[in-house]
Amino acid sequence: MRITVFIAMSFLFIGQAYAQKKESPQNKKNMKTELEHYTFQLSDKVTRQKVSFKNRYGITLCGDLYLPKNPQTKLLPALAISGPFGAVKEQSSGLYANQMAERGYAALAFDPSYTGESGGEPRNIASSDINTEDFSASADFLGLQKNVDRNKIGIIGICGFGGFALNAVSIDKRIKAVATTSMYDIPRAASKGYYDKVTLEQRTKTLEEMSLQRWKDAEAGRPEYGNCPNQNTIKGDEPQFIRDYYDYYKTERGFHKRSINSNGAWTKTNGFSLMNMPILAYIKEISPRPILIIAGENAHSRYFSEDIYKAAAEPKELLIIPDAVHVDLYDRKEKIPFDKLDAFFKNNLK
């Protein structure tokens, strides 16, 4: 398998195809939640409000705060939720927040730095460090809310933000429990490809191409974005996971105009730091705080979850969902174990 620059990683991850469409959050200040497009229905037991806060780097993050209409306690346990990698809060993370708020949590779904409505220029770039920090900044925000018990904060990371969530919890001791679904280790995938099949020669070639791209970007004064194969339609002979991604991101099921995976592209140099900064070297330091790792039985990404489960220290749990593929855990409510997530956090946010 040959990976060129970071474009191929984008194709491997999401099958995304559209040219970059730049939408700055500064142009969205007057946007009203009720006029927005969400890929799921807001529960009649939940309220949703737009919020913003800054991370340690001064980047303004935008999120949706979901609250139960009839809370059972004065101070609520809280969850910060983000992912999948390249998605926005109106997609999977918002659905998770909606469901968890129904179960009594203050649940914050947020757009990571440089994506969606959150700040950061240029657009559509990722960072092992900054995306890890985004979770800690979410904990900052939640802990300042008058209706939140700051001693009961947990995290849910979906897809690539599962890896960043685990990294955040290994550092940030305020976070009491962490769960991941369809987890990806983004730096590992960027550097080594699926199942670690990328050779040193291939990795070197990719880094050479990205290094030369930096000259082009510097001369132009702006980054160049990936030109992925056009995936507005699919032939049907693509790998199953590409067809699965298409079914979520490119159809009415999960399409959102601000989602990179639906309607955008990463910069061509996006992998420059991701490929050289492993994020899970300190996974054992999450202990004694608990980890719940959830993956689909038939997910192409399942091995990431299994490897992290083996590497992590107790207490930990690996839950495999029968007959589920990677994207099923994005939005298939009948397959996402929300009651299990509820029980996990209720038992551990004490």
Helices and strands as residue ranges (DSSP letters): H 7-14, G 25-28, G 33-35, E 46-54, E 60-68, E 76-82, H 92-102, E 106-110, H 128-143, E 148-158, H 160-171, E 177-181, H 186-192, G 194-196, H 200-220, H 240-249, H 260-263, H 271-274, G 283-286, E 291-296, H 302-311, E 316-321, H 328-331, H 338-348
